[in-house]
Amino acid sequence: MDPAVMVRSFTLTPTSLSLCISKEVPEVECTEAIAVDRNLRNLTVGNDNRVIQYDLSDTVRIVQTTVDVVGSFRRNDARIRTKIASKYGLRRRNRIQHVLHNVTKRIVALAFEGKQGIVLENIEGIRRLYRKGNGQNKKYRGRMNGWSFWEAQRQIEYKARWVGLPVVRLSRRETRGSSLSCPRCGERLQSDKKLRRKLWCGECRMVMDRDVVAAINLARRGRVRFARSRPPIVREAQGGAAEAVKGNPTPTVILRADALKSSQDARSRATEDLTEPSDTFF
């Protein structure tokens, strides 16, 4: 066991033993920032230099499968139905946590390797958009309300703290319009139902991925927050102050990766790394 790790408390139940541990971790001096844009079917991570999309479509499938199984119960005894539904609900939670664990672990490792601070957006209260009476059908509302966006944030934050990476949560004011502003020219992007999650910039004459745009804009705004939180570095030769964090827009490399699956097929490939297809530019 790491000598720096201290056991603070423990919790004993009839079926488990949980230990609460802590350790002193020096904060990493970050030179850049990456943002995490949370979506129902993916986590998009990156900045001006590179963007990676981690596939989370398995979590949607797990939720839908559980809903279908629980909905097929025909027992008259409500106590039996509740007990079985609780078992399937626990199984769903564990499977989703496993998928998110694999993805968030890679995100934090990527940030730690590049000495990059992590930027998150504040989407608290987003479930209010998917209440009954808001004009959406029942299936869509159920799918969006089964979105584990908070669990992804929780895992990223505690794993980042464990290795000493700073995490910044942007306010709603700071994130307003992050997925609708062109990262190249700043013009408002236009949406089209036929393009689905693609947006069109009339100034740049380009089609851009909505999630990629959000990740780049969030990273830029988070970089400003990191710069404000650090004391200026004095240049002896010029007597001026240098920026704590620098970064200029460059062609963004977009990569896509699949989260490790918890099925039997995934276990046979547990030693393989995430698939990263060929690089794509805006």
Order of alpha helices (4+ residues) and beta strands (2+ residues): beta-beta-beta-beta-beta-alpha-alpha-beta-alpha-alpha-beta-alpha-beta-beta-beta-alpha-beta-beta-beta-alpha-beta
